[in-house]
C-alpha cells in the first residue's frame, strides 16, 4: 500500500449499492445445506404468535434496543414466509440537535437453514439495508434459501438528518457519535442484536454467520474481519473503500484535474463552473479503450477485449499507443488533444501533495474505461470521474460525493452546503487539507482515519477460528482503486503465513464499480464462501458471466475469476466465450 506519509505526522495507524451477484453456482455436492437444516435439536418451531412476541422482547446486548415492529409475513411468489422485525438502538439527540438512532431490520424465515446473513451498505448509508432480494445459489433469494437477513442504516437516517446547509445527507458528520456509528459501531451493535433476535425466535443462535457488501459495504466487511473477528464465519468484501477518506481526497484531485482541462478548452457549465463532464466525449473514451487494448489485450495470450494480465499493462506499454491517438491538427472524434492525455495520466497517477507523496493510490490502465454495446456507450467509468456528457451541469459522482470530505473526513468538520461543493473541491489544498483526515479536535476524539480505515492485517483472531474472507475488485473501478485492494492483499500475505488458506482476492478485469463494464461482472461469491466455511472447499476459481455480452459482440460470455496472483488463460482450443476453456495460472 502507499505509505500515506501524512499519517505519520498525525496518528499511526464505499448512491452505490452492493453488487448484485446472481449467476448459477455449482450443483450437487457443492451446494450448501438446504433450508431447514438449522432447525434440528434445540431449535424452536416459529409461529405467528412467537413473531408477535418479539415486539415486546427485552434483554438485548444493548439495553437501549427497542423493537418498533414485529410482523409475521406470509409467503408470496417471491418472498418466503418470515417474521419481519424493525428496531432501533441508542435513540438520542446529537450535539448538533439532530435525532439519531441505529435502525435495523431482521427477517427471520419460518424454514431456517441455521445461517445468518448481514448485508453491507453503500455510499454514506442512511437507509436501512434490507437484503430481501439478494440472491445467491441458483439465483434464489436468501430468504428462500433459509437465511436470516439483517441490515442497518449505520446510525443516521437520510429522511431525518439531511441538512442542505451542512452537506445534505453528510450533515451527520457534525455529530461525533454519528461519525463513529457510521465508521464501525453500528456494525457491532446491529450484529449483536440480530443474533440475539435469532436466539429468541428459534431458541438457538446461528450455526454460521455471513456478511457481504460492496463499496462502502466492502469497507464494512473488512472492518468486521478486523475489529469484530468473532462475529462472522465468512465475509465477502467487494470493491472495498477501506481508505474511504483518502479516496475522497483522490476524488477531489480527479475533479481538479479535469476542471483545469475544461478551463483550458473554455468549457463551462450553466452555473459558470468548469464543465468537467464535457472534457471527454464517449467516442473519446472509446479511443482510450482501444489504445489500452492495442497495448495490453494480447499480454494474456488471447485478444478478446479483456486485459487479464493487468500487472503487465504498464505506462511504458500504453504510452506509445496513446501517442498514436494525439491530434496533429484540429480535434476530431478520431484523435485526442495532448491536454486530454496529460489530464488522464495525471488523474491515473493519483492525488499527491507538493512533495510528490501519493495520498491514496494509483489507478491502472484497463479496458473498462469505456465500451460500446450496440449504439450505447458504457457509462460506468465516466459516471464517477466525469459525469454524463449530456448534462448541463457537473454531475460526476466524485464531485457530488466531495461534500462528504469536509463533513465526515475532515476534523473538525466544516459545514459546507451542498450548493458549495464544487467551490470547495476546486479550492481544496492537498498540503493543508489532506492531513485533516488524520486530525482530532475537541469532542471529535477520533480522526477519520481512526474510525473509517480498515487496513489492519492482524487477522489471526479471525483466521484462527476458521474465518474465511473473499475479496473482489473491478479492474476499472473509478470509485476505489483496485490497486489499493491488491496492495492490502499483498500486505496481508506478508503478515500471515499461507494467506490463501483463509483469504482470497479475485480481480475482475474490465468491471466498473461493483458491476458493469465490458467484463464478466455477474457472479455468486456467497455460495463459494459458504462451501469454503462449511465444507473446507476453497474457491480455486469463481465462474462469472458478462451481464452485457454486447460489449464483446457475442450472445454470452463466461470466464473463471482467478484467485490473485493467478490470471485467466485460454487453454488454446474451444469457444473463447465459455469458461470451461480457460484455466487459472
C-alpha positions in Angstrom: 0.0 0.0 0.0 1.1 3.6 -0.4 3.0 4.9 2.6 0.4 7.6 3.4 3.2 9.6 4.8 0.9 12.3 6.2 -0.4 9.7 8.6 3.0 9.6 10.3 2.6 13.3 11.0 -0.6 12.6 12.9 -1.6 9.2 14.1 -0.1 5.9 13.1 -2.3 3.6 12.1 -17.8 2.5 -0.1 -25.7 6.3 -4.2 -23.8 2.9 -4.8 -25.2 -0.3 -3.5 -23.7 -3.8 -3.1 -23.2 -5.6 -6.4 -26.0 -8.0 -7.5 -24.3 -11.4 -7.5 -26.6 -13.7 -9.4 -25.1 -16.4 -11.6 -25.9 -20.1 -11.1 -23.5 -21.7 -8.7 -22.1 -25.2 -8.8 -24.6 -28.0 -8.2 -24.5 -31.4 -6.5 -22.1 -31.9 -3.6 -21.0 -28.3 -3.8 -24.5 -27.0 -2.7 -24.8 -25.7 0.9 -27.2 -27.4 3.2 -30.9 -26.8 2.4 -33.4 -24.6 4.3 -34.5 -26.2 7.5 -31.1 -27.7 8.2 -30.6 -25.4 11.2 -33.9 -26.4 12.8 -32.6 -29.5 14.4 -32.4 -30.3 18.1 -32.7 -27.3 20.3 -34.4 -25.1 17.8 -38.0 -23.8 18.3 -40.6 -24.0 15.6 -41.6 -20.4 14.8 -45.2 -19.3 14.7 -47.1 -16.1 14.1 -47.5 -15.8 17.9 -43.8 -16.2 18.6 -43.2 -13.5 16.0 -45.6 -11.1 17.6 -44.0 -11.8 21.0 -40.8 -10.2 19.7 -42.5 -6.8 19.7 -42.1 -6.7 23.5 -38.8 -8.6 23.7 -36.2 -7.3 26.1 -32.8 -8.4 27.4 -30.7 -7.4 24.3 -27.0 -6.9 24.5 -27.6 -3.2 24.3 -30.3 -2.3 26.7 -31.3 0.7 24.7 -32.7 -1.6 22.0 -36.3 -1.0 21.1 -38.4 -3.2 18.8 -40.7 -1.0 16.8 -42.5 -3.7 14.8 -42.6 -7.5 14.6 -44.8 -8.7 11.7 -45.5 -12.3 10.6 -45.3 -12.1 6.8 -46.9 -14.8 4.7 -45.1 -16.3 1.7 -45.5 -14.7 -1.7 -44.4 -15.8 -5.1 -41.0 -14.1 -4.5 -40.6 -13.9 -0.7 -40.6 -16.8 1.8 -42.7 -16.8 4.9 -40.9 -15.0 7.7 -41.1 -12.7 10.7 -40.1 -9.1 9.9 -38.6 -7.2 12.8 -37.7 -3.5 12.8 -36.0 -1.8 15.7 -33.7 0.9 17.0 -30.6 1.1 19.2 -29.4 4.1 21.2 -32.0 6.7 20.2 -30.6 10.0 21.2 -30.2 13.7 20.4 -26.8 14.6 18.9 -24.6 17.6 19.7 -26.0 19.2 16.5 -29.6 18.9 17.8 -30.5 16.2 15.4 -32.3 13.0 16.3 -30.2 9.8 15.8 -30.6 6.1 16.3 -29.1 2.9 14.8 -32.0 1.4 12.9 -32.1 -2.2 11.9 -34.2 -4.7 10.1 -34.2 -8.5 10.6 -36.1 -11.1 8.6 -36.4 -14.5 10.3 -37.6 -17.2 7.8 -40.0 -19.9 9.1 -37.9 -22.5 7.4 -34.4 -21.7 8.7 -31.1 -23.1 7.4 -29.3 -22.1 10.6 -27.5 -19.3 8.7 -27.5 -15.6 9.2 -26.6 -13.1 6.5 -25.9 -9.4 7.1 -25.7 -7.1 4.1 -23.4 -4.1 3.7 -24.4 -0.6 2.8 -23.4 1.9 0.1 -22.4 5.5 -0.4 -22.5 7.0 3.1 -25.5 4.9 4.0 -28.6 6.5 5.8 -31.2 3.9 4.7 -31.7 0.6 6.3 -30.1 -2.2 4.3 -32.7 -4.9 3.5 -31.2 -7.9 1.6 -34.7 -9.3 1.0 -34.0 -9.5 -2.8 -30.3 -10.6 -2.5 -29.8 -13.8 -4.5 -27.1 -16.5 -4.4 -27.3 -20.2 -5.2 -29.2 -20.8 -8.5 -30.5 -17.2 -8.4 -32.7 -17.9 -5.3 -33.2 -15.3 -2.7 -31.5 -15.7 0.6 -34.8 -15.9 2.5 -35.9 -18.8 0.2 -32.6 -20.4 1.0 -33.4 -20.2 4.7 -31.1 -17.4 5.7 -31.9 -14.9 8.4 -31.2 -11.5 6.8 -30.1 -8.4 8.7 -29.2 -4.8 7.9 -28.8 -1.3 9.3 -28.8 2.3 8.3 -25.4 2.7 10.2 -26.8 5.2 12.7 -28.2 8.1 10.7 -31.4 8.5 8.6 -31.3 10.4 5.3 -35.0 11.1 5.7 -34.4 12.8 9.0 -30.8 14.0 9.2 -30.4 15.8 5.8 -29.4 19.5 6.1 -28.7 21.2 2.8 -26.8 24.0 4.5 -24.5 21.4 6.1 -23.6 18.8 3.4 -27.1 17.4 2.8 -27.0 13.7 3.7 -23.5 14.1 5.1 -24.7 16.5 7.8 -24.4 13.7 10.4 -20.7 14.4 10.3 -21.3 17.3 12.7 -22.0 14.8 15.5 -19.0 12.8 16.7 -21.0 9.7 17.8 -22.8 9.6 14.4 -19.4 9.5 12.8 -18.3 6.6 15.0 -21.6 4.8 14.4 -21.1 5.1 10.6 -17.5 4.0 10.8 -17.8 0.9 12.8 -20.1 1.0 15.9 -23.4 0.3 14.1 -21.9 -2.9 12.7 -21.1 -4.1 16.2 -24.5 -3.2 17.7 -26.6 -4.5 14.8 -24.8 -7.8 14.5 -25.2 -8.5 18.2 -28.9 -7.5 18.3 -29.5 -9.6 15.2 -28.0 -12.7 16.7 -30.0 -12.1 19.9 -33.2 -12.0 17.9 -32.3 -15.3 16.2 -31.8 -16.9 19.7 -35.1 -15.5 21.0 -37.1 -16.6 17.9 -35.5 -20.1 17.2 -34.3 -20.9 20.7 -30.7 -21.1 19.5 -28.2 -18.9 17.8 -27.0 -19.1 14.2 -24.9 -22.1 13.2 -22.9 -19.9 10.8 -23.0 -16.2 10.1 -22.0 -14.4 6.9 -21.5 -10.8 5.7 -21.3 -9.5 2.2 -21.0 -6.0 0.8 -19.5 -3.9 -2.0 -18.1 -0.4 -2.0 -18.9 1.1 1.5 -20.3 -2.4 2.2 -16.9 -3.8 1.3 -15.2 -1.5 3.8 -17.7 -2.6 6.4 -16.8 -6.2 5.5 -13.2 -5.5 6.2 -14.0 -3.7 9.4 -15.8 -6.7 10.7 -12.9 -9.1 9.9 -10.5 -6.7 11.7 -12.4 -5.2 14.6 -15.0 -7.9 15.3 -13.3 -11.1 14.2 -15.7 -13.4 16.1 -19.0 -12.2 14.7 -18.9 -13.7 11.2 -17.6 -17.0 9.9 -17.4 -15.9 6.3 -17.1 -12.4 4.8 -17.2 -11.1 1.2 -15.6 -7.7 0.6 -16.3 -6.3 -2.9 -14.5 -3.2 -4.3 -13.8 -2.1 -0.7 -13.4 1.5 0.2 -11.2 0.7 3.1 -9.3 4.0 2.7 -12.6 5.9 2.0 -11.4 9.3 3.4 -8.3 9.1 1.2 -10.3 8.0 -1.8 -12.4 11.2 -1.2 -9.2 13.2 -1.3 -8.3 11.5 -4.6 -11.7 12.2 -6.0 -11.1 15.9 -5.4 -7.8 15.6 -7.3 -9.7 14.0 -10.2 -12.2 16.8 -10.2 -9.4 19.5 -10.1 -7.5 17.8 -12.8 -10.4 17.7 -15.3 -11.6 21.1 -14.2 -8.3 22.5 -15.3 -8.7 20.7 -18.6 -12.2 22.2 -19.0 -10.9 25.7 -18.4 -8.1 25.2 -21.0 -10.8 24.2 -23.5 -13.1 27.0 -22.5 -15.8 24.6 -21.3 -18.1 25.8 -18.6 -21.5 24.6 -17.4 -24.6 26.6 -16.9 -23.5 27.6 -13.4 -20.2 29.0 -14.7 -18.2 26.2 -13.2 -15.7 24.3 -15.4 -17.6 21.6 -17.3 -15.7 18.5 -16.2 -18.3 16.3 -18.0 -17.5 17.9 -21.4 -13.8 17.2 -21.3 -14.1 13.8 -22.9 -16.9 12.6 -25.3 -18.0 9.0 -25.3 -16.1 8.4 -28.5 -13.0 9.9 -26.9 -13.1 7.3 -24.2 -13.6 4.6 -26.7 -10.3 5.8 -28.3 -8.6 5.3 -25.0 -10.1 1.9 -24.5 -8.9 0.8 -28.0 -5.5 2.1 -27.2 -5.3 0.1 -24.0 -6.4 -3.0 -25.9 -3.9 -2.4 -28.6 -1.1 -2.2 -25.9 -2.3 -4.9 -23.5 -5.0 -7.2 -24.8 -2.6 -9.8 -26.1 -0.5 -9.9 -23.0 -2.6 -12.8 -21.6 -2.2 -14.8 -24.9 -5.7 -14.0 -26.2 -7.1 -10.9 -27.9 -10.6 -10.9 -26.6 -11.4 -7.4 -25.4 -10.3 -8.2 -21.8 -6.9 -7.3 -20.2 -6.3 -10.3 -17.9 -2.6 -9.5 -17.4 -3.3 -6.2 -15.7 0.1 -6.0 -13.9 1.9 -6.1 -17.2 -0.2 -3.3 -18.7 2.2 -0.5 -17.7 2.6 3.1 -18.6 5.6 2.1 -20.7 3.4 -0.1 -22.9 0.4 2.1 -23.1 2.1 5.4 -23.8 3.1 4.6 -27.4 -0.5 3.7 -28.2 -1.8 6.9 -26.6 0.8 8.9 -28.5 -0.7 7.5 -31.7 -4.0 8.9 -30.7 -2.8 12.5 -30.4 -4.3 15.0 -32.8 -1.9 16.5 -35.3 -4.4 19.2 -36.2 -7.9 20.2 -35.0 -9.8 17.9 -32.6 -11.9 15.2 -34.2 -13.6 12.0 -33.0 -10.6 10.0 -34.2 -8.0 11.7 -32.1 -7.3 13.2 -28.6 -5.8 16.5 -27.7 -2.4 16.3 -25.9 -4.0 18.2 -23.0 -6.6 15.4 -22.7 -4.0 12.7 -22.4 -2.0 14.8 -20.0 -5.0 15.2 -17.7 -5.9 11.5 -17.9 -2.3 10.5 -17.0 -2.3 12.9 -14.1 -5.6 11.6 -12.7 -4.4 8.0 -13.0 -1.2 8.8 -11.2 -3.3 9.7 -8.1 -3.5 12.6 -5.7 -0.2 14.0 -4.5 0.9 16.8 -2.2 3.6 19.3 -3.1 6.3 16.8 -2.0 5.1 14.3 -4.6 3.8 11.9 -2.0 0.8 9.7 -3.1 -2.0 10.4 -0.8 -4.3 7.5 -1.8 -3.1 5.2 -4.6 -2.6 5.0 -8.3 -5.1 3.7 -10.9 -4.4 1.1 -13.6 -4.9 1.3 -17.3 -7.8 -1.0 -18.1 -10.2 -1.6 -21.0 -13.2 -0.9 -18.8 -12.7 2.8 -19.3 -15.3 2.6 -22.0 -17.2 0.1 -24.1 -20.0 0.0 -26.6 -22.9 -2.4 -26.8 -24.8 -1.7 -30.0 -25.2 2.1 -30.1 -24.9 2.5 -26.3 -21.7 3.6 -24.6 -20.7 2.3 -21.2 -21.2 5.0 -18.6 -19.7 3.2 -15.6 -16.2 4.6 -15.7 -17.1 8.1 -16.7 -20.0 8.5 -14.3 -17.6 8.6 -11.3 -14.9 10.8 -12.7 -16.5 12.9 -15.4 -20.3 12.6 -15.3 -22.8 12.3 -18.1 -21.6 14.2 -21.2 -25.2 15.4 -21.9 -25.7 17.1 -18.6 -25.9 20.9 -18.5 -24.2 20.9 -15.1 -21.4 19.0 -13.4 -22.8 15.6 -12.2 -19.8 13.3 -11.7 -20.3 11.1 -8.6 -16.8 12.0 -7.3 -17.8 15.7 -7.3 -21.2 15.1 -5.8 -19.7 12.9 -3.0 -16.9 15.5 -2.4 -19.3 17.1 0.1 -18.6 14.1 2.4 -15.0 15.3 2.7 -15.5 18.4 4.8 -18.3 16.9 6.9 -17.0 13.3 7.5 -13.4 13.1 6.7 -12.1 16.5 8.0 -11.6 17.2 11.7 -13.1 19.5 12.9 -15.9 19.2 10.3 -16.7 22.1 8.1 -20.4 22.7 7.3 -20.1 23.1 3.5 -23.6 23.5 1.9 -24.5 21.2 -1.0 -24.5 24.2 -3.2 -20.9 25.0 -2.4 -19.4 21.5 -3.0 -17.9 22.5 -6.4 -16.2 25.5 -5.0 -14.9 23.5 -2.0 -13.5 20.8 -4.2 -11.8 23.1 -6.7 -10.2 25.1 -4.0 -9.0 22.1 -1.8 -5.3 22.3 -0.8 -3.6 18.9 -0.7 -0.9 20.2 1.6 -3.2 21.9 4.1 -6.5 20.0 3.9 -5.5 16.4 3.3 -3.7 15.9 6.7 -7.1 16.7 8.4 -8.0 13.1 7.6 -5.7 12.3 10.5 -6.6 15.2 12.8 -8.5 15.1 16.1 -10.1 18.1 17.8 -12.1 18.7 21.0 -15.2 16.4 21.1 -14.1 14.8 17.9 -11.7 12.5 19.7 -11.3 10.1 16.7 -9.9 11.1 13.4 -11.5 10.0 10.1 -8.5 7.6 9.7 -9.3 6.1 13.1 -13.0 5.5 12.7 -13.0 4.7 8.9 -9.8 2.9 7.9 -9.9 -0.8 7.6 -6.3 -1.6 6.8 -5.2 -3.9 9.6 -3.5 -7.1 8.5 -3.6 -8.6 12.0 -6.3 -11.2 11.1 -5.2 -14.1 13.2 -8.2 -13.7 15.6 -10.4 -14.1 12.5 -8.5 -16.8 10.7 -7.6 -19.0 13.7 -11.3 -19.6 14.5 -11.9 -20.7 10.9 -13.0 -17.4 9.4 -12.8 -17.1 5.6 -12.5 -13.9 3.6 -13.2 -13.4 -0.1 -12.2 -10.0 -1.7 -13.0 -9.0 -5.2 -12.4 -5.8 -7.1 -13.2 -4.5 -10.6 -10.2 -3.5 -12.7 -12.0 -0.4 -14.0 -13.5 0.7 -10.7 -13.2 4.5 -10.5 -14.6 4.8 -7.0 -11.9 2.8 -5.3 -8.7 1.7 -6.9 -8.2 -2.0 -7.5 -4.5 -1.3 -6.8 -5.4 -0.4 -3.2 -7.1 -3.7 -2.7 -4.2 -5.6 -4.3 -1.8 -3.7 -2.0 -3.8 -4.7 1.0 -3.8 -8.4 0.0 -0.1 -8.3 -0.6 0.4 -6.8 2.9 -2.0 -9.4 4.3 0.2 -12.1 2.8 3.3 -10.6 4.2 1.8 -10.6 7.7 0.1 -14.0 7.6 1.6 -17.4 6.7 -0.4 -19.1 3.9 -2.8 -16.3 3.4 -4.7 -18.2 0.7 -5.8 -20.7 3.4 -8.3 -18.0 4.8 -8.3 -15.1 2.4 -8.5 -14.9 -1.4 -8.7 -11.9 -3.8 -10.4 -12.1 -7.2 -9.7 -9.2 -9.6 -12.4 -8.7 -12.3 -10.8 -7.1 -15.4 -12.9 -4.5 -17.1 -15.5 -4.3 -14.3 -16.6 -0.9 -13.1 -17.6 -0.1 -9.6 -19.1 -3.3 -8.2 -20.6 -4.3 -11.5 -21.0 -3.2 -15.1 -18.4 -2.5 -17.9 -17.0 -4.8 -20.6 -16.4 -7.6 -18.2 -17.7 -10.8 -16.8 -19.2 -8.9 -13.9 -22.1 -11.2 -12.8 -21.2 -13.9 -10.2 -22.2 -15.6 -7.0 -19.5 -15.0 -4.4 -21.6 -16.2 -1.4 -22.1 -19.8 -2.3 -18.3 -20.4 -2.8 -17.8 -18.7 0.6 -20.3 -20.9 2.3 -18.7 -24.0 0.8 -15.3 -22.9 2.0 -16.5 -22.2 5.5 -18.7 -25.3 5.9 -17.0 -27.9 3.7 -13.4 -26.7 3.6 -13.7 -26.4 -0.2 -11.6 -23.3 -1.1 -12.6 -21.4 -4.2 -9.9 -22.1 -6.9 -12.0 -20.1 -9.3 -15.4 -18.4 -9.5 -17.4 -18.7 -12.7 -18.6 -15.2 -13.9 -20.8 -14.1 -16.8 -21.0 -10.9 -18.7 -24.2 -9.1 -17.8 -23.9 -7.3 -21.1 -22.1 -9.5 -23.6 -22.9 -7.0 -26.3 -19.7 -5.2 -25.3 -17.9 -8.2 -27.0 -20.5 -8.6 -29.8 -21.5 -12.0 -28.6 -24.6 -13.6 -27.2 -23.0 -14.7 -24.0 -19.6 -14.9 -22.3 -18.4 -16.7 -19.2 -15.0 -16.7 -17.6 -13.4 -18.0 -14.5 -12.3 -15.4 -12.0 -8.9 -16.4 -10.6 -7.5 -16.0 -7.1 -4.8 -13.4 -7.1 -2.0 -13.5 -8.3 -3.2 -16.2 -10.7 -4.7 -15.0 -14.0 -7.1 -16.4 -16.6 -5.5 -18.2 -19.5 -7.1 -19.7 -22.6 -6.4 -23.4 -23.0 -5.8 -23.0 -26.7 -8.9 -24.7 -28.1 -12.7 -24.3 -27.8 -15.1 -21.4 -27.6 -13.4 -18.3 -26.1 -16.7 -17.3 -24.6 -17.0 -20.4 -22.5 -15.3 -20.5 -19.1 -14.7 -24.2 -19.5 -12.0 -23.4 -22.0 -9.9 -21.3 -19.6 -7.7 -22.1 -16.6 -6.2 -20.1 -13.8 -2.4 -19.9 -13.8 
